[in-house]
Amino acid sequence: MFGNIAKRLAGKTILITGASAGIGKATAEGFTEASNGNIKLVLCARRLEKLDVLKIELTKKYPNLKVYPAVLDVSKIDTIEPFLKSLPTEFAIIDVLVNNAGKALGLDPIGTIEEKDVETMFKTNVLGMIQLTQLVVKDMKKRNHGDIIQLGSVAGRNPYPGGGIYCATKAALRSFTHVLREELINTKVRIIEIEPGNVESDEFSLTRFKGDKERAAKVYANTVPLTQEDIAEVIVFTAFQKREHCYCGNFDFWYGPGFCIPYIQR
Ligand SMILES: NC(=O)c1ccc[n+]([C@@H]2O[C@H](COP(=O)([O-])OP(=O)(O)OC[C@H]3O[C@@H](n4cnc5c(N)ncnc54)[C@H](OP(=O)(O)O)[C@@H]3O)[C@@H](O)[C@H]2O)c1
């Protein structure tokens, strides 16, 4: 039965943004393992050296795996189209887009949030994601094939004090994703949103607290947080489902003992 998973993923080209760390990196590892290396990965982030190391690690284990590591800063909106056009032919047709790059900066109350942080969060989490999606979905619509997997957050539904901007970006992602799904509901392009709760990933909290390790670690103290591998597992699970399957509900993941509500939405 589980052999079908590798078969369904075989030969697919998967583009992951923010693949140098955290959920994106774990997703690259997850897709590789689930397909036995029979896929092509376009791994993007700002730190090419980390992507190069990941490529070496993955191809050592799975020599048949094809990986194209590339610099893409999604907050630099006007670089996204040239980036897609520059993809080698072998990697140019995207079957699965994982819009993962994203960040929260600070926990400042509204009225004190730095303008630069507002701009960075909106450019990374919303404008970059929209630009990449618009460009990739055009081809998916023409081919009537493809998956777009969005990294939302429970923050997009349940905003909290101190999260004025981050929560707003994830609410924007959620709304955009909802429209895209409705527009494509009669096609074979699947639009999936994963909405994790607190994930103790490589750098999310460290980025939020701008390198303050102690403050970053406190976020997870006395909790059982989700891991980046937990989320990668769900992302890979959604992509290997039969194309004709349609799911209702969202993948909402909360941390804490025994509290986990899995839904999937097509
Ligand atoms: N961790 C959580 O609790 C949590 C919960 C819900 C949702 N999420 C969402 O899950 C996604 C991944 O988060 P994570 O926890 O894995 O964070 P992470 O550990 O900080 O990893 C973030 C990744 O995004 C990349 N990145 C940052 N800015 C970028 C940019 N401008 N352009 C391209 N890549 C960029 C980083 O690499 P470079 O620095 O090399 O570019 C890194 O690979 C985000 O969208 C986040 O909002 C996280």
The ligand as an SDF file (V2000), in Angstrom:
LIG
                    3D

 48 52  0  0  0  0  0  0  0  0999 V2000
    7.6230   27.9590   13.7020 N   0  0  0  0  0  0  0  0  0  0  0  0
    6.3540   28.1960   13.9530 C   0  0  0  0  0  0  0  0  0  0  0  0
    5.9320   28.2160   15.1240 O   0  0  0  0  0  0  0  0  0  0  0  0
    5.3820   28.4070   12.8340 C   0  0  0  0  0  0  0  0  0  0  0  0
    4.0170   28.2850   13.1140 C   0  0  0  0  0  0  0  0  0  0  0  0
    3.0980   28.4900   12.1010 C   0  0  0  0  0  0  0  0  0  0  0  0
    3.5310   28.8040   10.8280 C   0  0  0  0  0  0  0  0  0  0  0  0
    4.8690   28.9340   10.5720 N   0  0  0  0  0  0  0  0  0  0  0  0
    5.2680   29.3110    9.2190 C   0  0  0  0  0  0  0  0  0  0  0  0
    6.0800   28.2920    8.6640 O   0  0  0  0  0  0  0  0  0  0  0  0
    6.9880   28.8640    7.7230 C   0  0  0  0  0  0  0  0  0  0  0  0
    8.3960   28.3750    8.0090 C   0  0  0  0  0  0  0  0  0  0  0  0
    8.7620   28.7770    9.3130 O   0  0  0  0  0  0  0  0  0  0  0  0
    9.9050   28.0440   10.1710 P   0  0  0  0  0  0  0  0  0  0  0  0
    9.3630   27.8830   11.5100 O   0  0  0  0  0  0  0  0  0  0  0  0
   10.4390   26.8960    9.4340 O   0  0  0  0  0  0  0  0  0  0  0  0
   10.9870   29.2350   10.2180 O   0  0  0  0  0  0  0  0  0  0  0  0
   12.5760   29.1880   10.2120 P   0  0  0  0  0  0  0  0  0  0  0  0
   13.1320   28.0420   10.9490 O   0  0  0  0  0  0  0  0  0  0  0  0
   12.9580   30.5790   10.6500 O   0  0  0  0  0  0  0  0  0  0  0  0
   12.9390   29.0450    8.6660 O   0  0  0  0  0  0  0  0  0  0  0  0
   12.5840   30.0740    7.7690 C   0  0  0  0  0  0  0  0  0  0  0  0
   13.1380   29.7930    6.3780 C   0  0  0  0  0  0  0  0  0  0  0  0
   12.7060   30.8650    5.5270 O   0  0  0  0  0  0  0  0  0  0  0  0
   13.8420   31.4090    4.8630 C   0  0  0  0  0  0  0  0  0  0  0  0
   13.6360   32.8330    4.5990 N   0  0  0  0  0  0  0  0  0  0  0  0
   13.5400   33.8440    5.4820 C   0  0  0  0  0  0  0  0  0  0  0  0
   13.3610   35.0100    4.8340 N   0  0  0  0  0  0  0  0  0  0  0  0
   13.3350   34.7210    3.5060 C   0  0  0  0  0  0  0  0  0  0  0  0
   13.1810   35.4710    2.3270 C   0  0  0  0  0  0  0  0  0  0  0  0
   13.0320   36.8050    2.3690 N   0  0  0  0  0  0  0  0  0  0  0  0
   13.2170   34.8390    1.1350 N   0  0  0  0  0  0  0  0  0  0  0  0
   13.3770   33.5000    1.0690 C   0  0  0  0  0  0  0  0  0  0  0  0
   13.5360   32.7180    2.1460 N   0  0  0  0  0  0  0  0  0  0  0  0
   13.5090   33.3250    3.3540 C   0  0  0  0  0  0  0  0  0  0  0  0
   15.0270   31.1320    5.7830 C   0  0  0  0  0  0  0  0  0  0  0  0
   16.2420   30.9890    5.0520 O   0  0  0  0  0  0  0  0  0  0  0  0
   17.2450   32.1630    4.6490 P   0  0  0  0  0  0  0  0  0  0  0  0
   17.4970   32.9400    5.8880 O   0  0  0  0  0  0  0  0  0  0  0  0
   18.4450   31.3980    4.1530 O   0  0  0  0  0  0  0  0  0  0  0  0
   16.5770   32.9410    3.5620 O   0  0  0  0  0  0  0  0  0  0  0  0
   14.6460   29.7500    6.3340 C   0  0  0  0  0  0  0  0  0  0  0  0
   15.0290   28.7530    5.4150 O   0  0  0  0  0  0  0  0  0  0  0  0
    6.7920   30.3770    7.8110 C   0  0  0  0  0  0  0  0  0  0  0  0
    5.9560   30.7930    6.7870 O   0  0  0  0  0  0  0  0  0  0  0  0
    6.1200   30.5500    9.1670 C   0  0  0  0  0  0  0  0  0  0  0  0
    5.3500   31.7260    9.2220 O   0  0  0  0  0  0  0  0  0  0  0  0
    5.8030   28.7200   11.5370 C   0  0  0  0  0  0  0  0  0  0  0  0
  1  2  1  0
  2  3  2  0
  2  4  1  0
  4  5  1  0
  4 48  2  0
  5  6  2  0
  6  7  1  0
  7  8  2  0
  8  9  1  0
  8 48  1  0
  9 10  1  0
  9 46  1  0
 10 11  1  0
 11 12  1  0
 11 44  1  0
 12 13  1  0
 13 14  1  0
 14 15  2  0
 14 16  1  0
 14 17  1  0
 17 18  1  0
 18 19  2  0
 18 20  1  0
 18 21  1  0
 21 22  1  0
 22 23  1  0
 23 24  1  0
 23 42  1  0
 24 25  1  0
 25 26  1  0
 25 36  1  0
 26 27  1  0
 26 35  1  0
 27 28  2  0
 28 29  1  0
 29 30  1  0
 29 35  2  0
 30 31  1  0
 30 32  2  0
 32 33  1  0
 33 34  2  0
 34 35  1  0
 36 37  1  0
 36 42  1  0
 37 38  1  0
 38 39  2  0
 38 40  1  0
 38 41  1  0
 42 43  1  0
 44 45  1  0
 44 46  1  0
 46 47  1  0
M  CHG  2   8   1  16  -1
M  END
$$$$
